[in-house]
Amino acid sequence: MPSNILTTDTSFPQLTDKQTTDEKFSVITNYLYMLLEQLRYSMANLGVDNFNETEFDNIANIITEPVYLQLEDVDGNIASLYATAESLTSRMSDAEGNISVLQQTSNSLTSRISDAEGNISVLQQTSQSLSSRISNAEGDISSLTQTVNGFTLEVSNGSTSSVIRLLSGSAEISSQTIQMNGLVTFTGLADGTTTINGGCIKTGLIDAQYLNLTGAITFMDLSDSLQQQLEDNELPEYIKSTYIDSTRIESPDIYAGNFYGNTFNIYPESGNNGSFNLYGDFGGTANMFQIQYWNTGTSPRVQFDSPYGAYADWYFDRTNFYGRVDFSQATVEGLSTTAVFG
Protein backbone atom coordinates (compact mmCIF):
# COMPACT_ATOMS: atom_id res chain seq x y z
CA MET A 1 0.00 0.00 0.00
CA PRO A 2 1.53 3.39 -0.99
CA SER A 3 2.10 5.76 1.87
CA ASN A 4 2.45 9.04 -0.10
CA ILE A 5 1.91 10.60 -3.49
CA LEU A 6 5.59 9.99 -4.47
CA THR A 7 5.03 6.25 -4.29
CA THR A 8 2.21 6.64 -6.76
CA ASP A 9 4.46 8.44 -9.25
CA THR A 10 7.38 6.03 -8.99
CA SER A 11 5.08 3.02 -9.31
CA PHE A 12 3.57 4.19 -12.55
CA PRO A 13 3.52 1.15 -14.90
CA GLN A 14 6.26 0.89 -17.53
CA LEU A 15 5.02 -0.81 -20.71
CA THR A 16 7.35 -2.20 -23.48
CA ASP A 17 6.93 -3.71 -26.92
CA LYS A 18 8.12 -7.06 -25.61
CA GLN A 19 5.02 -7.36 -23.34
CA THR A 20 1.98 -9.07 -24.63
CA THR A 21 -1.44 -7.48 -24.43
CA ASP A 22 -2.45 -9.65 -21.47
CA GLU A 23 0.74 -8.71 -19.63
CA LYS A 24 0.11 -4.99 -20.21
CA PHE A 25 -3.51 -5.38 -19.03
CA SER A 26 -2.35 -7.11 -15.86
CA VAL A 27 0.18 -4.33 -15.07
CA ILE A 28 -2.45 -1.59 -15.55
CA THR A 29 -5.01 -3.51 -13.46
CA ASN A 30 -2.59 -3.88 -10.57
CA TYR A 31 -1.80 -0.19 -10.72
CA LEU A 32 -5.51 0.71 -10.56
CA TYR A 33 -5.98 -1.51 -7.49
CA MET A 34 -3.04 0.27 -5.87
CA LEU A 35 -4.62 3.69 -6.60
CA LEU A 36 -7.94 2.51 -5.16
CA GLU A 37 -6.31 1.37 -1.92
CA GLN A 38 -4.38 4.64 -1.71
CA LEU A 39 -7.62 6.63 -2.11
CA ARG A 40 -9.41 4.59 0.54
CA TYR A 41 -6.56 5.08 2.97
CA SER A 42 -6.36 8.81 2.32
CA MET A 43 -10.09 9.40 2.69
CA ALA A 44 -10.27 7.31 5.86
CA ASN A 45 -7.48 9.29 7.49
CA LEU A 46 -8.50 12.74 6.26
CA GLY A 47 -9.03 15.21 9.12
CA VAL A 48 -8.81 18.82 10.20
CA ASP A 49 -5.02 18.55 10.42
CA ASN A 50 -4.89 18.01 6.67
CA PHE A 51 -6.20 21.55 6.03
CA ASN A 52 -4.83 24.89 7.02
CA GLU A 53 -7.20 27.21 8.92
CA THR A 54 -7.96 29.45 5.97
CA GLU A 55 -8.81 26.58 3.66
CA PHE A 56 -10.98 24.92 6.30
CA ASP A 57 -13.04 28.13 6.66
CA ASN A 58 -13.46 28.21 2.90
CA ILE A 59 -14.82 24.66 2.91
CA ALA A 60 -17.26 25.52 5.75
CA ASN A 61 -18.57 28.51 3.83
CA ILE A 62 -19.40 26.30 0.88
CA ILE A 63 -22.21 24.58 2.92
CA THR A 64 -24.97 27.22 2.78
CA GLU A 65 -27.96 25.19 1.60
CA PRO A 66 -30.29 23.13 3.90
CA VAL A 67 -28.99 19.72 4.92
CA TYR A 68 -31.27 16.68 4.68
CA LEU A 69 -30.44 13.18 5.91
CA GLN A 70 -32.67 10.09 5.85
CA LEU A 71 -32.05 6.52 7.03
CA GLU A 72 -34.39 3.59 6.34
CA ASP A 73 -34.36 -0.13 7.09
CA VAL A 74 -36.17 -3.15 5.66
CA ASP A 75 -38.76 -3.10 8.50
CA GLY A 76 -40.17 0.27 7.42
CA ASN A 77 -38.49 2.35 10.13
CA ILE A 78 -37.47 5.77 8.83
CA ALA A 79 -35.37 8.43 10.55
CA SER A 80 -34.78 11.82 8.96
CA LEU A 81 -32.96 15.00 9.93
CA TYR A 82 -33.54 18.36 8.27
CA ALA A 83 -31.35 21.35 9.18
CA THR A 84 -31.56 24.95 8.03
CA ALA A 85 -30.15 28.15 9.44
CA GLU A 86 -33.50 28.83 11.18
CA SER A 87 -34.50 25.39 12.48
CA LEU A 88 -33.56 21.79 13.16
CA THR A 89 -36.19 19.08 12.63
CA SER A 90 -35.95 15.36 13.31
CA ARG A 91 -38.64 12.83 12.41
CA MET A 92 -39.01 9.13 13.15
CA SER A 93 -41.73 6.77 11.91
CA ASP A 94 -42.46 3.05 11.69
CA ALA A 95 -44.57 0.73 9.59
CA GLU A 96 -47.47 0.87 12.13
CA GLY A 97 -48.05 4.58 11.52
CA ASN A 98 -46.43 5.87 14.71
CA ILE A 99 -44.69 9.19 14.13
CA SER A 100 -42.63 11.44 16.42
CA VAL A 101 -41.36 14.87 15.39
CA LEU A 102 -39.01 17.21 17.26
CA GLN A 103 -38.51 20.74 15.99
CA GLN A 104 -36.11 23.26 17.46
CA THR A 105 -35.77 26.96 16.64
CA SER A 106 -33.98 29.81 18.39
CA ASN A 107 -37.10 30.66 20.46
CA SER A 108 -39.11 27.43 20.75
CA LEU A 109 -38.94 23.67 21.17
CA THR A 110 -41.87 21.55 19.93
CA SER A 111 -42.43 17.81 20.09
CA ARG A 112 -45.34 15.95 18.46
CA ILE A 113 -46.24 12.26 18.75
CA SER A 114 -49.10 10.60 16.83
CA ASP A 115 -50.35 7.12 15.99
CA ALA A 116 -52.49 5.50 13.32
CA GLU A 117 -55.67 5.80 15.45
CA GLY A 118 -55.56 9.61 15.34
CA ASN A 119 -54.24 10.17 18.87
CA ILE A 120 -51.93 13.19 18.99
CA SER A 121 -49.94 14.78 21.81
CA VAL A 122 -48.06 18.06 21.41
CA LEU A 123 -45.65 19.73 23.85
CA GLN A 124 -44.34 23.23 23.16
CA GLN A 125 -41.88 25.27 25.20
CA THR A 126 -40.82 28.90 24.79
CA SER A 127 -39.08 31.35 27.08
CA GLN A 128 -42.49 32.66 28.22
CA SER A 129 -44.82 29.64 28.18
CA LEU A 130 -45.12 25.88 28.44
CA SER A 131 -48.13 24.15 26.87
CA SER A 132 -49.32 20.61 26.19
CA ARG A 133 -52.25 19.37 24.12
CA ILE A 134 -53.71 15.86 23.72
CA SER A 135 -56.47 14.99 21.22
CA ASN A 136 -58.06 11.98 19.54
CA ALA A 137 -59.99 11.24 16.37
CA GLU A 138 -63.35 11.76 18.15
CA GLY A 139 -62.58 15.43 18.82
CA ASP A 140 -61.82 15.11 22.53
CA ILE A 141 -59.15 17.62 23.55
CA SER A 142 -57.32 18.40 26.79
CA SER A 143 -54.82 21.21 27.05
CA LEU A 144 -52.57 22.68 29.72
CA THR A 145 -50.97 26.13 29.41
CA GLN A 146 -48.58 27.69 31.91
CA THR A 147 -47.15 31.22 31.84
CA VAL A 148 -45.55 33.41 34.46
CA ASN A 149 -48.95 35.06 35.08
CA GLY A 150 -51.23 32.03 35.29
CA PHE A 151 -52.18 28.45 34.69
CA THR A 152 -55.04 27.21 32.45
CA LEU A 153 -56.44 23.68 32.20
CA GLU A 154 -59.13 22.98 29.60
CA VAL A 155 -60.96 19.80 28.56
CA SER A 156 -63.57 19.65 25.78
CA ASN A 157 -65.38 17.10 23.64
CA GLY A 158 -66.70 19.38 20.92
CA SER A 159 -70.08 20.19 22.55
CA THR A 160 -69.16 20.91 26.18
CA SER A 161 -66.00 22.07 27.91
CA SER A 162 -64.53 22.59 31.37
CA VAL A 163 -61.95 25.25 32.22
CA ILE A 164 -59.87 25.89 35.34
CA ARG A 165 -57.90 29.12 35.27
CA LEU A 166 -55.55 30.19 38.09
CA LEU A 167 -54.06 33.67 38.24
CA SER A 168 -51.95 35.28 40.92
CA GLY A 169 -54.97 37.01 42.50
CA SER A 170 -57.98 35.03 41.29
CA ALA A 171 -59.26 31.59 40.29
CA GLU A 172 -61.96 30.64 37.78
CA ILE A 173 -63.80 27.33 37.36
CA SER A 174 -66.22 26.95 34.44
CA SER A 175 -68.04 23.70 33.64
CA GLN A 176 -71.48 22.34 32.82
CA THR A 177 -71.34 20.30 36.06
CA ILE A 178 -69.13 20.90 39.12
CA GLN A 179 -69.04 18.12 41.72
CA MET A 180 -67.22 18.40 45.05
CA ASN A 181 -66.81 15.41 47.36
CA GLY A 182 -65.96 15.65 51.04
CA LEU A 183 -65.73 18.64 53.34
CA VAL A 184 -65.34 22.01 51.60
CA THR A 185 -64.36 25.07 53.66
CA PHE A 186 -64.02 28.63 52.35
CA THR A 187 -61.80 30.88 54.47
CA GLY A 188 -60.50 34.38 53.94
CA LEU A 189 -64.02 35.66 53.20
CA ALA A 190 -65.12 39.18 54.09
CA ASP A 191 -67.08 38.22 57.21
CA GLY A 192 -65.94 34.79 58.27
CA THR A 193 -65.98 31.18 57.11
CA THR A 194 -68.39 29.13 55.02
CA THR A 195 -68.40 25.34 55.34
CA ILE A 196 -70.11 22.93 52.93
CA ASN A 197 -70.36 19.36 54.15
CA GLY A 198 -72.68 16.96 52.34
CA GLY A 199 -76.18 18.48 52.42
CA CYS A 200 -75.29 21.19 54.95
CA ILE A 201 -74.10 24.76 54.29
CA LYS A 202 -72.99 26.63 57.40
CA THR A 203 -72.30 30.34 57.15
CA GLY A 204 -73.06 33.66 58.78
CA LEU A 205 -75.09 35.66 56.24
CA ILE A 206 -76.57 34.83 52.85
CA ASP A 207 -77.25 37.94 50.76
CA ALA A 208 -78.92 37.37 47.37
CA GLN A 209 -81.13 39.30 44.99
CA TYR A 210 -83.13 36.16 44.22
CA LEU A 211 -83.21 32.93 46.24
CA ASN A 212 -85.13 29.97 44.83
CA LEU A 213 -85.83 27.45 47.61
CA THR A 214 -87.61 24.14 47.20
CA GLY A 215 -88.62 21.64 49.83
CA ALA A 216 -88.99 22.28 53.56
CA ILE A 217 -86.88 24.95 55.31
CA THR A 218 -86.44 24.91 59.09
CA PHE A 219 -84.62 27.57 61.16
CA MET A 220 -83.37 25.87 64.32
CA ASP A 221 -80.46 28.14 65.23
CA LEU A 222 -82.46 30.59 67.39
CA SER A 223 -80.97 32.64 70.23
CA ASP A 224 -81.15 31.37 73.80
CA SER A 225 -83.42 34.25 74.83
CA LEU A 226 -85.89 33.53 72.03
CA GLN A 227 -85.81 29.85 72.83
CA GLN A 228 -86.68 30.69 76.45
CA GLN A 229 -89.54 32.97 75.35
CA LEU A 230 -90.96 30.20 73.28
CA GLU A 231 -90.79 27.84 76.24
CA ASP A 232 -92.35 30.35 78.66
CA ASN A 233 -95.24 31.19 76.34
CA GLU A 234 -95.95 27.49 75.93
CA LEU A 235 -96.37 27.89 72.21
CA PRO A 236 -97.30 24.82 70.17
CA GLU A 237 -94.36 22.58 69.41
CA TYR A 238 -94.66 23.17 65.68
CA ILE A 239 -93.70 26.87 65.98
CA LYS A 240 -90.74 26.58 68.34
CA SER A 241 -88.71 27.05 65.17
CA THR A 242 -89.49 28.60 61.80
CA TYR A 243 -90.66 26.23 59.08
CA ILE A 244 -91.27 27.11 55.41
CA ASP A 245 -92.30 24.86 52.55
CA SER A 246 -94.10 25.40 49.22
CA THR A 247 -97.56 25.93 50.86
CA ARG A 248 -96.92 26.71 54.52
CA ILE A 249 -95.05 29.03 56.91
CA GLU A 250 -94.85 28.24 60.64
CA SER A 251 -93.16 30.73 62.95
CA PRO A 252 -93.69 32.40 66.36
CA ASP A 253 -93.25 35.87 64.79
CA ILE A 254 -93.67 37.14 61.23
CA TYR A 255 -92.63 40.73 60.43
CA ALA A 256 -93.96 42.19 57.18
CA GLY A 257 -95.20 45.44 55.70
CA ASN A 258 -98.11 44.13 53.64
CA PHE A 259 -100.05 40.95 53.06
CA TYR A 260 -101.71 40.53 49.68
CA GLY A 261 -104.46 38.11 48.71
CA ASN A 262 -108.14 37.91 47.81
CA THR A 263 -108.85 35.74 50.86
CA PHE A 264 -107.02 35.68 54.19
CA ASN A 265 -107.83 32.58 56.26
CA ILE A 266 -106.89 31.72 59.85
CA TYR A 267 -107.36 28.15 61.07
CA PRO A 268 -106.81 26.80 64.59
CA GLU A 269 -104.03 24.26 64.84
CA SER A 270 -106.02 22.27 67.40
CA GLY A 271 -109.13 22.59 69.62
CA ASN A 272 -112.36 24.51 68.95
CA ASN A 273 -111.30 28.07 69.65
CA GLY A 274 -108.81 30.72 68.76
CA SER A 275 -108.38 34.43 68.20
CA PHE A 276 -107.04 37.07 65.82
CA ASN A 277 -105.24 39.89 67.65
CA LEU A 278 -104.03 43.35 66.65
CA TYR A 279 -101.40 45.00 68.86
CA GLY A 280 -100.38 48.63 69.16
CA ASP A 281 -98.15 50.78 71.33
CA PHE A 282 -99.72 52.46 74.37
CA GLY A 283 -97.04 52.73 77.06
CA GLY A 284 -95.92 49.36 75.85
CA THR A 285 -97.26 46.64 73.58
CA ALA A 286 -101.05 46.48 74.00
CA ASN A 287 -103.68 44.13 72.58
CA MET A 288 -105.91 46.75 70.96
CA PHE A 289 -108.33 44.56 69.03
CA GLN A 290 -109.29 40.92 69.29
CA ILE A 291 -111.59 38.64 67.32
CA GLN A 292 -112.33 35.48 69.27
CA TYR A 293 -114.04 32.43 67.92
CA TRP A 294 -115.19 29.27 69.62
CA ASN A 295 -117.67 26.44 69.50
CA THR A 296 -120.35 26.61 72.23
CA GLY A 297 -121.57 23.14 71.45
CA THR A 298 -124.87 24.43 70.04
CA SER A 299 -123.62 27.20 67.74
CA PRO A 300 -120.40 28.86 66.70
CA ARG A 301 -119.61 32.19 68.37
CA VAL A 302 -117.52 35.16 67.26
CA GLN A 303 -116.69 38.02 69.65
CA PHE A 304 -115.14 41.43 68.91
CA ASP A 305 -113.46 43.14 71.85
CA SER A 306 -110.42 45.04 73.07
CA PRO A 307 -108.58 43.25 75.88
CA TYR A 308 -106.68 46.50 76.58
CA GLY A 309 -109.96 48.51 76.76
CA ALA A 310 -109.43 50.58 73.63
CA TYR A 311 -112.18 52.85 72.29
CA ALA A 312 -113.72 51.96 68.94
CA ASP A 313 -114.86 54.68 66.55
CA TRP A 314 -116.97 54.15 63.42
CA TYR A 315 -116.65 56.77 60.68
CA PHE A 316 -118.93 55.65 57.88
CA ASP A 317 -121.58 57.51 55.88
CA ARG A 318 -123.92 54.60 56.43
CA THR A 319 -123.89 51.43 58.53
CA ASN A 320 -126.28 48.57 57.82
CA PHE A 321 -127.13 45.81 60.27
CA TYR A 322 -128.77 42.58 59.19
CA GLY A 323 -130.25 39.91 61.32
CA ARG A 324 -130.87 40.26 65.06
CA VAL A 325 -129.17 43.04 67.10
CA ASP A 326 -129.31 42.56 70.89
CA PHE A 327 -128.58 45.63 73.05
CA SER A 328 -129.84 44.04 76.30
CA GLN A 329 -126.35 43.94 77.85
CA ALA A 330 -125.22 47.29 76.43
CA THR A 331 -125.46 50.86 77.67
CA VAL A 332 -126.67 53.14 74.92
CA GLU A 333 -125.60 56.79 75.30
CA GLY A 334 -126.30 59.92 73.26
CA LEU A 335 -129.17 58.43 71.32
CA SER A 336 -131.43 61.52 70.73
CA THR A 337 -133.92 59.91 68.36
CA THR A 338 -136.56 57.32 68.85
CA ALA A 339 -135.45 53.92 67.77
CA VAL A 340 -138.06 51.50 66.53
CA PHE A 341 -137.18 47.82 66.50
CA GLY A 342 -139.61 45.53 64.72
Protein Blocks (a to p, Z undefined) as FASTA:
>chain_A
ZZbfklmmmmpccddfkbcfklmmmmmmmmmmmmmmmmmmmmmmgcfklpcfklmmmmmm
mmmbccddddddfkopacdddddfkbccdddddfkopacdddddfkbccdddddfkopac
dddddfkbccdddddfkopacdddddfkbccddddehjaccdddddfkbccdddfbdcde
djdddehianlccddehjaccdfbdcdfbdcdedjdddfbbcfklmmmmmmnopafklmc
ccddfkbccdfbdcdfbdcdfbdcdddfbdjbdcddddddehiacdfbccddddehlacc
dddddfkopacddddfbdcdehjddfklcccehiabdcddZZ
